[in-house]
Amino acid sequence: MLQHPAAVRAAFDEGAATMLAALRGVKPEQWDRRGALGDWTTRELAAHLLRAFITVDGYLMAPPSSDRVLADAAEYYATVLADSGVHQGVATRARQAGRQLIDPVGEAETTVTQVLALVASTADDEPVNTYAGQITLIEYLATRVVEVGVHTLDLQRATGQPQQLHPDTSSVVLGVLTQLGSRAAIIMALTGRAPLPADFNVLG
């Protein structure tokens, strides 16, 4: 299902603002504490969060990596998650980036400012050449909203901050994620009719 461009852009902007607020709320002694996401440190999680912005710039400038054209955010996730090594690769890149992240808040503020300006000046249907295939900017942004939203909640939880997202961000996150799992199971759980399975994870 294609995302509404204005809603995705608003969600991305609001997600960035919430993420920056969460980063500013991290105490100095918390940056290298483990457990932010599995065995990740808070610094590694912050580095991973920044990749949600950095890849927008990088993929917009990249040449096509394959002939695959992805219809929307859900197909992007389905394609990426088909790779059995995707989660290990993500963790490895997060650890590498974390070692280079000296000033998490300052670097995040600079990166977010640059990427938001780039996004604002780029058309919704501009092709973005990800390693999984080509996708329009607006649909790729929807995947970035998911990453920023979910991992901002991880960051807030790991550092003892209230877990909250702007409604615009939450709406896009839920819109994409519900396309990846059993919609019937999600509806039953949201209406109190049946619990989700203990291992339910649409990004698993």
C-alpha positions as CSV (number, residue, x, y, z in Angstrom):
1,M,0.0,0.0,0.0
2,L,1.5,3.3,-1.1
3,Q,2.0,5.9,1.7
4,H,0.5,9.3,1.5
5,P,3.4,11.7,0.8
6,A,2.4,14.5,3.1
7,A,1.8,12.1,6.0
8,V,5.2,10.5,5.5
9,R,7.0,13.8,5.3
10,A,5.3,15.0,8.5
11,A,6.1,11.7,10.2
12,F,9.7,11.9,9.2
13,D,10.1,15.5,10.5
14,E,8.3,14.7,13.8
15,G,10.3,11.5,14.2
16,A,13.5,13.4,13.8
17,A,12.5,15.9,16.4
18,T,11.5,13.2,18.9
19,M,14.7,11.3,18.3
20,L,16.8,14.4,18.9
21,A,14.9,15.1,22.1
22,A,15.6,11.6,23.3
23,L,19.3,11.8,22.5
24,R,19.5,15.1,24.4
25,G,17.9,13.2,27.4
26,V,20.7,10.6,27.6
27,K,22.9,11.0,30.7
28,P,26.7,10.9,30.1
29,E,27.1,7.7,32.0
30,Q,24.4,5.9,29.9
31,W,26.2,6.2,26.5
32,D,28.3,3.1,26.9
33,R,25.9,1.1,29.0
34,R,24.8,-2.2,27.4
35,G,21.3,-3.5,27.0
36,A,19.8,-0.7,24.9
37,L,18.8,-3.3,22.2
38,G,20.0,-6.8,23.1
39,D,23.7,-6.4,23.8
40,W,24.0,-3.0,22.1
41,T,25.2,0.0,24.0
42,T,23.2,3.3,23.9
43,R,25.9,4.8,21.7
44,E,25.6,1.9,19.2
45,L,21.8,2.3,19.2
46,A,22.3,6.1,18.5
47,A,24.7,5.3,15.7
48,H,22.1,2.9,14.2
49,L,19.4,5.6,14.5
50,L,21.6,8.0,12.6
51,R,21.9,5.5,9.7
52,A,18.2,6.0,9.1
53,F,19.1,9.5,8.0
54,I,22.5,8.9,6.4
55,T,21.3,6.2,4.1
56,V,18.7,8.7,2.6
57,D,21.6,10.8,1.3
58,G,23.7,7.9,0.3
59,Y,21.0,6.0,-1.6
60,L,19.8,9.1,-3.4
61,M,23.2,9.5,-4.9
62,A,23.9,5.8,-5.6
63,P,23.6,4.2,-9.0
64,P,21.1,1.3,-9.4
65,S,22.3,-1.8,-7.6
66,S,19.8,-4.2,-9.4
67,D,16.9,-4.2,-11.8
68,R,14.5,-4.8,-9.0
69,V,11.9,-2.1,-8.5
70,L,10.1,-2.1,-5.1
71,A,6.5,-1.0,-5.0
72,D,6.3,0.3,-1.5
73,A,7.7,0.2,2.0
74,A,6.2,-3.2,2.8
75,E,7.9,-4.8,-0.2
76,Y,11.2,-3.2,0.8
77,Y,11.0,-4.8,4.2
78,A,9.9,-8.2,2.8
79,T,12.9,-8.1,0.5
80,V,15.4,-7.1,3.1
81,L,14.1,-9.6,5.7
82,A,14.4,-12.4,3.2
83,D,18.2,-12.2,3.8
84,S,18.9,-14.5,6.8
85,G,22.0,-12.5,7.7
86,V,20.3,-9.1,7.7
87,H,20.1,-8.7,11.5
88,Q,23.7,-9.8,12.1
89,G,24.8,-7.3,9.4
90,V,22.8,-4.5,11.1
91,A,24.4,-5.2,14.5
92,T,27.9,-5.3,13.0
93,R,27.4,-1.9,11.3
94,A,26.0,-0.5,14.5
95,R,29.0,-1.5,16.5
96,Q,31.4,-0.1,13.9
97,A,29.5,3.2,13.7
98,G,29.2,3.4,17.4
99,R,33.0,3.3,17.8
100,Q,33.2,6.4,15.6
101,L,30.3,8.3,17.2
102,I,32.2,10.7,19.6
103,D,29.5,13.4,20.0
104,P,26.2,11.7,19.5
105,V,24.0,14.7,20.1
106,G,26.1,17.1,18.0
107,E,26.6,14.7,15.2
108,A,22.9,13.9,15.2
109,E,21.8,17.5,15.0
110,T,24.1,18.2,12.1
111,T,23.1,15.0,10.2
112,V,19.4,15.5,10.7
113,T,19.5,19.2,9.6
114,Q,21.3,18.2,6.4
115,V,19.0,15.3,5.6
116,L,15.8,17.2,6.3
117,A,16.9,19.9,4.0
118,L,17.7,17.4,1.3
119,V,14.4,15.6,1.7
120,A,12.5,18.9,1.5
121,S,14.1,19.7,-1.8
122,T,13.6,16.3,-3.4
123,A,10.5,15.1,-5.2
124,D,8.3,12.3,-3.8
125,D,8.9,10.0,-6.7
126,E,12.7,10.6,-7.0
127,P,14.3,7.1,-7.3
128,V,16.3,5.9,-4.3
129,N,18.7,3.1,-5.1
130,T,18.9,0.8,-2.0
131,Y,20.8,-2.4,-1.9
132,A,17.5,-4.2,-2.0
133,G,16.3,-2.4,-5.1
134,Q,15.0,0.9,-6.4
135,I,12.1,2.6,-4.5
136,T,10.6,6.0,-4.6
137,L,11.8,8.6,-2.0
138,I,8.5,8.7,-0.3
139,E,8.2,5.0,0.2
140,Y,11.8,4.8,1.4
141,L,11.1,7.6,3.8
142,A,8.3,5.5,5.2
143,T,10.8,2.8,6.1
144,R,13.0,5.4,7.7
145,V,10.1,6.6,9.8
146,V,9.7,3.0,11.0
147,E,13.4,2.7,11.9
148,V,13.4,6.1,13.6
149,G,10.2,5.5,15.5
150,V,10.9,2.0,16.7
151,H,14.5,2.7,17.8
152,T,13.6,6.0,19.4
153,L,11.3,4.0,21.6
154,D,14.2,1.6,22.3
155,L,16.4,4.6,23.2
156,Q,13.8,6.1,25.5
157,R,13.2,2.8,27.3
158,A,16.9,2.0,27.7
159,T,17.6,5.4,29.2
160,G,14.6,5.7,31.5
161,Q,12.7,8.3,29.5
162,P,9.0,8.2,28.8
163,Q,8.2,6.2,25.7
164,Q,6.3,8.4,23.3
165,L,6.1,9.3,19.7
166,H,4.3,12.1,17.8
167,P,0.9,10.8,16.5
168,D,2.1,11.5,12.9
169,T,5.1,9.2,13.3
170,S,3.2,6.5,15.1
171,S,0.5,6.4,12.4
172,V,3.1,5.7,9.6
173,V,5.0,3.2,11.8
174,L,1.8,1.3,12.5
175,G,0.7,1.6,8.9
176,V,3.8,-0.1,7.5
177,L,4.3,-2.7,10.3
178,T,0.7,-4.0,10.1
179,Q,1.3,-4.8,6.4
180,L,4.1,-7.2,7.4
181,G,2.2,-9.4,9.9
182,S,-1.1,-11.2,10.1
183,R,-3.6,-8.4,10.1
184,A,-6.3,-10.6,11.5
185,A,-4.1,-11.4,14.5
186,I,-3.3,-7.8,15.1
187,I,-7.0,-6.8,14.9
188,M,-7.9,-9.5,17.4
189,A,-5.2,-8.4,19.8
190,L,-6.1,-4.7,19.5
191,T,-9.7,-5.4,20.3
192,G,-8.9,-7.7,23.2
193,R,-10.2,-10.8,21.6
194,A,-6.9,-12.8,21.5
195,P,-3.3,-12.2,22.6
196,L,-0.5,-12.1,20.1
197,P,1.8,-15.1,20.1
198,A,4.7,-14.7,22.5
199,D,7.2,-14.7,19.6
200,F,5.2,-12.4,17.4
201,N,7.6,-10.1,15.5
202,V,6.9,-8.7,12.0
203,L,10.6,-7.7,11.7
204,G,12.0,-11.0,13.0
